[in-house]
């Protein structure tokens, strides 16, 4: 059994989290560390999740070209990136039964305010705006990030994966309502040179069921969505 000090000295990625600790619960492991542990889901966040409730199998979407299997287990994925704060509240459940799935690992990754992905091109050698979290007893994982920037050919989006028992249960993307998009892009930290040429209706990958349920939070936003997955296969 690893000591707390040994665990905190390790840089965990998604593969290690699913494979290194054998029968040790990842949720229990993170709680033991006491580092970057997500706060309990608030009543307001629960209401947001209930608004995104369907219990129907979540739509799979393309992984895209910018995935890296090298992401640390962490809640705050911003690093030095500036932008409008976005708190993601993501719930994983069994489709049909609506039972929450604990200790699933949720990966998220997206571009910065200028449309740059870490690990590629201008962001090569960096790991900003990438991270993973384990779901708690309610099936919920939370992230602190920034609203993604626009880049040519796509409407604003966030990539996500759900993993369980070394298997990928779901690969998909998250989207935003048009009013949220237009409001965020008035912020001076987002590129003024790249006009949004693609909106939700003209994006060939966009899926309406994957639009985050959003609420304003101080100077930023909270976005919630439920992933309903089938782990029987």
C-alpha positions, 0 to 999 in steps of 0.5 A: 500500500502506498503511503500518502507521501509516496502518492503525492510525489507521483505525477498521475496520468489517466493510464496510471490512475486506471492501472497502477493501483490495482484494487485501490479505489482512485477516489479513495486515493485522491481523498487520501492525498487531500490535494486538488480534491473536488469540493462537494457538489452544491445544491445549485450544481445538482440542479444544473445536472438535473436540467441536463438529465436524460438517461439516454446513451450519450452521443459519441463524437470524434476524438479530434487531432489534439488528444494526448494520453499524458494528463495529470489527475487535477481539478484546476487545469488552467496553469498560466492561461487567461480567459473567462473562468469556467467551472465544469460539473460532469456526471457519469451514469449508467444509461437506462438505470440512471445509477451514478458511476463512481471512480470513473476517470473523466479526461477533458482538453480544449484550446486556450483563448487564442485557439491554441492546444497545448502539446501541438504547434504553438503550444508544443511542450506544454500541458495547459487546459488538459486534465483528468478527475475521478468521479465521486460517489454521486458520479460527479467530476469537477474541473476549473478551467477557462472558456475555450477560444475559437479557431477556424472551422469549428464552433467553440467546444471541449473534448471529453473521454470517460474511462473505466477499468482501463477501457474507454466508455465514451469519447465525445465533445461539449458545446455552448449556447449561442448567447453564451458564445457571443457574450464570452467573446466580447472579453478582451482576452479572446482573439480580436483577429479571428472572427467566429466564422462557424457557429453551432448550426454550421459546425459539421460535428455539433450535437444539440444534446451535448450543449452544456447547461450553463449559469453565470458565476461571478465573472465566469460560468458554470457548465454542467452535463451528464454522460450516460454510458453503457458499461455492459459491453 
